[in-house]
Amino acid sequence: MLDVRPVGYVIGLLLVMLGGAMILPLGADLIEGNGHWPVFAEAGLITLVFGMSLALSCSNGVRDRLSLQQTFMLTTGVWLMLPIFAALPLMIGAPDLSYTDAFFEAMSGFTTTGSTVIVGLDDLPAGILLWRGLLQWFGGIGVIVMAMVFLPELRVGGMQMFRSEAFDTLGKVLPRAAQISGLISTIYIGATILCALSYAAAGMNGFDAIVHAMTTLSTGGFANYDASFAAFQGLHEYLATFFMLAAALPFVLYIQLVRGHAGPLLTNSQVRAFFATAGVLILTVAAALMIVDGYGFERAIREAMFNIASILTGTGYASVDYMQWGGFIIALFFFCGLIGGCAGSTSCSVKIFRYQILFAAAKAQIRRVHSPHGIFRARYDGRTVSEDVLSSVMAFFVLFVVTLGVFSVLLAMTGLDLVTSISGAATAVANIGPGLGPVIGPAGNFASLGDTAKWLLSAAMLIGRLELVVVYVLFTPGFWRT
C-alpha cells in the first residue's frame, strides 16, 4: 500500500510556513490601523494548527527518498492544499467574497495566473493586498523549484532535458529541493528588492513598490488597483518590462552568473529564441499601433513592449484596454499567450524550448522525406534530442490542445459566450491572467462568472501550472497499481 506519510509531513510543514507568513499582512494592517488584523490572526491560527497536526501525525514516516508515486502526489498535493488555506483570510477579510471566490483568487495567486474576482482593489486594506502579492511571490519560488527538481525527475513534458548534474542525487528529491530552494531564494529575494527599489525611485510609494515587485518577479500580475498597471505610466512600464523579461529566463543561469559564468546566459539557445520572439512581436504590435491607431513612436514602443512582455511571460498586467486595438492585435495577443517564457523560470504556458524541439523534429522529418536514405535527428542547443524527450514534448502538445478544448466546451456549457469560454480556458490552462472580450478582458475581471465556471477555471489553473501530466497521471489506474 502506498505510504502517504512523507507527503503529508511535507505538506504539513509548508502549511505551518504559510500560517506563519500571515504575520506579515497582519503587521501591515496593524501599521495601517484599519482594524483588519484579526482576519489574519484567525486564519493563521487555523492554518498553523492544521499544518502542525498533519506534520506530527505523519512524522513517523519521514524519508529523504520519495517513490515516483509519492513525488507525483506531493507535487499536486502542495499546489492544491496551500490555496485551500490561503483562501481563508480572503474569504474572511475581503468584502462579499464567498469561499469559491476566495479559493479562485488564492489558486490564481499560487499558480501566478493573475486572474482576479475582486472588484474595488483600490479600497482593500493593506493586509489583503500584501497577502495577494505574497501568494504570487511564494508561487514564483515554488514554480522554479518544481521546474528544476520535480518535473525533470518525473520526466514531464521534456523537462528531463534540464536535469542538472550538480543536483543529480537520484531519488533524494527533498534534500535536492532544499538545496536548490536556498540558492534560488537568495537570487529571487535580491531581484525582488532591486525591482522594488527601482519602482520606488521611479515614483511609486513604498507599499505599491513592494507588492508590485513581488508580482512582477513572480510573473503573476496581481496589482493593487482595479486599473492594473494603468495606474502607473512611463518609466514604470519600462522597468516592469525589464523585470518581467528577466523573470522569464532560466534561474539556473542566474546561479551560474553569480558564480562568475556569464557565458551560458548569453549563448543559451532558449534565451536567444525567447528574446527573438519577443522582439518580433513587439515590433509588429508597435508598427500596427503607429499605422492603424496613430500612436507616436515612443508611446507605441512603450505600450507594445509592456503588454507583449506581460502576455508572453504570463504576468497578466495591463496598461491599456488592448481590446480597443483591433482584431489583428487581439488575435496576436491570444497566440502570444500560448508561447510562454523559458523553462526553469517563473513564467508559464507552453515554454519556448518545446516549440524549438517541435520545429527541430518537423525539420528532421521534412529532411527524411526528401532524403529517405539519410539519417536525420532533431537537435536542440547542440544536442541530439532523444526519443524519450521528443515523445514527452509531443504528448504535452497533444494534452495541452485537448485540455484547452475540453475546458472551453465545459465553460460554454455554463452559459458563457464563445470568446469568454475559449479565452478563459486558454488564460487558465496557460496561467496568463486576463482573457479576451468585455467580460474577462483587460478592462474586466472574473467576478461575474458563475461558481461552476470559477471552479472549472481553478482546476484548469492547477492542471496548467503542473504541466498537465503531473495531475492527469493521478487519474490513471496503472499509477496506483505500480
N, C-alpha and C positions, 0 to 999 in steps of 0.2 A: 504494500500500500504506500502511496506517495506521502512522504513526510513533509507537512506544510509548516512545521515549527520554525525552520530557518527563515522562511518567507515572512511568517507572522512576526518574528523577532525584529527583522529589519524594518518592516512597515511600522511596527510599534515605536521603534526608536525615531523614525522620521516623523511620526505624529507628535512625539514628545518635542522634537525640534520645532515643528510647526506651531504647537501650542506656545512654546517659549518665545517664538518670533512675534507673537501677538502683543508682546510687551512694547514693541516699537510703535505701532499705531495707537496703543493705549497711551503711551507717553506723548504722542503728537496731539491727541485730544486733550490731555491734561494741560499741555502748554497753551493750546488754543483756548482752553476754558469753555468748551462748548457743552460739557456735561455728558458726552457720549462714551467716556472711557469705560463705564461698567459693561458696555457691549462686548468689548474685547476681554475684560476680566472674566465674564461669564463663559464666552466661547472658548477662551484659552484654558480655563479650568476643566471644561468638558473634554477638550482635546487632550490635555495632559493626562487626565485620569484614564481615559480610554487607551491612550498610547502606552502608558506605563503598565496598565493591566495586561494589554496584549503582549508587550515585550517580556514581562515577568512570567506570564503563563507559557511562553514559548522559549524561555531562556535555556531550558534543559536540552534543547535540540539544536543549539548553535553549532554551525560548521563554517570552516573557511573555504570549503568546496561545495559548490552547488551543482546538482544534476541539471541536465538540459531542461527537464520539465520544471524544476524549481526556478530556473533562471527566467523562463518564459512567464511563469506565474508571478514572480517578483516584479518583473518589468511592467506587466499590465496592472498588477495589484497596487503598486505605488501610484501610478497615474490615475487610478480610479479612487483610491481611498483618500488621498490628500485633498482633492476637490470636495469630497463629501463633507469633510470637517472645515475646510477653508470657506465653505459657503455659509457657515453658521453666523459669523459676525455680519456678513452682508444681509442675511435674512433678518437678523435682529436689529441691525443698526441703520440700514438703508430704508427709506420710506417706500411703502407699497410694493415690497419685493416678496413674492411667495418663495417657497423653497425651490420650486422649479426654476424661477428666475435667478435665484442666488447660486444654484448649482451650475446653471448655464454660464453665469459670469465667472465663477471660480474655475470651471473647466476651460473656458476661453482664456483665462489668465494663465493657468498652469501649462496649457498647450501653446502658449504665446500666440493664440489666434487673433485676439484683439476685438472680436465682435462683442457688442455690449447691448444689454437690455435696459440700462439705467438712463432715465431721462432726468435732466436737471443736475448734471455733474457739477456745474458752477456753484451750486448751493450745498453740496455734500460736505459733511465735516471732514477735517483734515485726516482723521484716522482711517476712514473708509477709502479716501483717495490714495493714501500711502499704502494701505493694505492691497489695493488693486495693483499698484506698482510693484510691491514686494512679491506678489504671486507670480507676476511675469518674470521678475528678476530671478526668483528661485527656479522657475520653469526653464529659463535660459540655461542655467548651470546644469540642470537635470538633462536637458536635451543634449548638451555637449558630452557629458559623461556617458549617457546612453549610447551615443553615436560612436564613442571611442572605446567603450568597454563591452556593452551588452550586444549591440547589433552585429559587430564583427564575430563575436563568439557564437551568436545564433545563426550566422550566415544568412542574414536577411537582406534581400534586395541588392546583392552585390557588395554589401558593406564589408565582406571579408577581405576585400582588396586593401583595406586600410588598417589591418591588424598591425599594430606597432610592435616591432621586435623588442623595443625597450621595456614593454609592459607585458610580454608574452609569457605569463605564468599560467599555463594551461590549467583550467579547472578552478583556479583560485580567483574567482571573479570578485569577491568582496575586498580582499586586500588590494587588488589592482584598481578597483573603483575608488577606494580611499586614497591611493597614491595619486591617481590622475586628478581626482577632485581637488586635492591640495594644490597641485600645480596650476590647474585651470582657475581655481578660485582666486589665487594671487593675481593672475593676469586680468581676470574678469573684474575684480574689485578695482584694480588700478585703472582699467579702461573706463569704468563707470565713474570714478572720481574725476578723471580727466574730462569726460563728457559733461559732467555736472558743472565743473569749473568753467568750461567753455561756454555753456549755456548762460551761466551767471554773468560771465564777463560780457556777454552779448546783450544783457539787459533783463533776463528772467529773474524773478525773485528766487530766493534760496530754496523754498519748498518746491516750486514748479521745476527748478533746475534738477533737484534730486530725483523727483518722481519721473520726469521725462527722460533723465539719463538712464534710469533703470529700465524703462520700457523701450528705449532706443537700443541699448546694448543687447537686450533680450530679443530684439526684433518682434516685440509684442504689440506695441501701438496703442495701449491704453493711455488716454490723455486726461487732463484734469478739467477739460471744458467740452461742452457739447459741440463746439465748433472744431474739435480736434486740434490739429496744428495750425488751423487758420487763425487761431488766436495769436500766433507769432508769425512774423514775416521777415523777409530779407535775410540777414546774416544767420538767423536761427535755422532757416531752411538749408543753407549751405552746410552748416555744422551738422545738422541732423542727417543730411545726405552722406556726408563723410563717415559718420559713425555707424549708420545703417549698413553701408557697403563694407566697412571694416568688420562689423559683426557677422557678416555673411561669408567670411573667409574661414578656412580651417584653423581652429585654435591651436592645433598641434604645431602649425608653422610659427605661431607667436612664441610657443615654448622654445622652438629652435632659434628664433630671433633673439630672445632674451639670453640664450646661451651662446650668442655670438655668431650664429649661422644665418645670414640674411639671404643666401642664395636660393634656398627652396621657396621662399615667399615670392621671389622674383621669377623663378623659372617653372613653377608648378603649372602643369597643363590645365588643371581645373580652374586655377585662379586666372590664367590668361583667357580662357574661354568665357569665364564669368564676366570679366571686365569688357571683353569684346562684345558680348551680348548686350550688356548694359549700355555701352557706348552707342551701338547701332540703334537701340530702342530710344535712347534719349535724343539723338539727332533726328530721328524720324518724327517723334512727337513734337519736338521744338520746331521743326520745319512746318509741320501741319498747323501748329498754333500761329506761326507768323503768316503763313499763306492764307489760311482759311479764316482764322479769328482775328487777324490783325494785331497780334501781340508784338510788342517791341522785342528786340533781340535778347536783352538781359532778362526780362520777365519770362520770355518763352523758355530760355535755357534753364532758369531757376525753377520754374514750375515743372518742366519736363524732368529735370534731374531729381527733384524731390519726390514727385509722385511715381516715377518709374522705379526709383530706388525703394520706395515704400512698398509697392506692389510686388516687385521682383524678389525682394528679400522676405516678403510676407509680414512686414511690420504692420501695415494697415493704417498708418497715419493718412490724413487727407488735408491738404492745404486749400483746396478748392473743390467745388462740386464738378468733378470731371464728367459727370453725365451730360453737362451742357457743352462738351467739346465735340460732339458729333459722333456718328456711328463708327467711323473708321478708328478713332482713338479708343472708343469704348470696347470694340472688338479686340483691339491690340492689347488693352489692359487685361481683358479676360484671359487671353492666352499667355500673356506675360506672367500672370499669377501662377500658371501651371508649370513654370520653369523652375523657379527657386534659386537658392544660393548654392554654396559648396557643402560637401559632406564634412561633418565634424564642426559645424558652425551652429549658431542659434537659429538660422533661417529654416524655412520649411519647404513644402511642396516636393516635386519630383527630384530635384537636385541636378545640377549641371553635369556631373560625371556620368549619370545614367544616359543622358542624351548623347554624350560623347561616345559611350560604349555602343549605344544603339546605332549611331551613324557609322561607327567603325565596323560593326557587324554587317550593316547594309552595304557598305563599300566593299568588304571582303566577299560578300555574296554576289555582288554585281561582277566582280573580277572573276569569280569562279564560273559565272555564266558564259562570259566571252572567252575564257581560257580554261576549259574544263579539265585539262591535264595539269594545271598549276596548283600549287599549294599556297593558299592564302589564309592568313589568320587575322582576326581582329586584334588591334593593338591599342593600348591606352597608356599614355605617358611613357612611351618607350618600352612597355612590357606587353607580352602576349597575354590576351585575355583568356583565361581558362574556360572550359565548357561549364564548369560549376558556376562561375561568376556570370557568364553570359546567360545561362538558363535562369539564374536568380533575378537578373535585371529584366529579362523578358517576362517572367512571371509577375514581377512588380508592376510593369506597364499594363499587363492584362488585368490584374486585380484593381489597379487604380481606375481604369476606364470602367470596369464593371461596377465598382463601388460607387463611382460618380453617377452612373446611370441608375443604379438601384435607389440611391438616396434622392435623386431628382424625381423619380416616379413616386416614392413614398411621400415626399414633401408636397408634390402635386395632389396626391390623394387627400391631404389635409385641407385642400381648398386654395392653395397658393397659386398665383399665376405662373406662366411658363418661365419668364425671366427670373422671377424671385426663386422659383424651385431650382432651376439649373444653376444659377449663380450662387444661391445659398448652399447647395450641395458642394459646389466647387470651392467656395471660400472656407467651408468647414473641413472637407477632406484635405485640402491643401493648406489649411491653417493660415489663411490670408488676412481675414478681418472683415472689411466691408464687402458687400456684394454689388450687384447692379440693380438699377431700377429705382423707382421713387420710394419703395418700402425699406429696403436694406442697403441702398446705395450709400455713397459718401455723405449725403445730406440727411440720411435717416438712420435707423437702428433696428434692432430685432425685437423691440418691446411689444409691438403689435401682433407678433406671431402667436399662435395658439400653443398651449402646453405640449401637445403631441409633437408639433414641429420643433419646439425647443429641445425636447428630449432626443429627437432624431438627430438634430444638429450637434448636440452634446456627444452623442455616440460617434458621429462622424468625425468630430474633432479628435476624440481619443484614438479612433482607428487610424486616422491620417497621421497623427503625431507619432504613433508607434509603428509607422511604416507598414501598416496593413497586416502583414503576415504574422506579426507577434500576437495580435488579437485573434485573427482567424484560426490559427493553429489550435487554440484552446477549445474550439468547437468541433474538432475532428476526433472521432472515436479512437483512431490509432494513437493519438497523443497520449491518451490516458491508459492505453494498453501497454505502451512501451516501457 
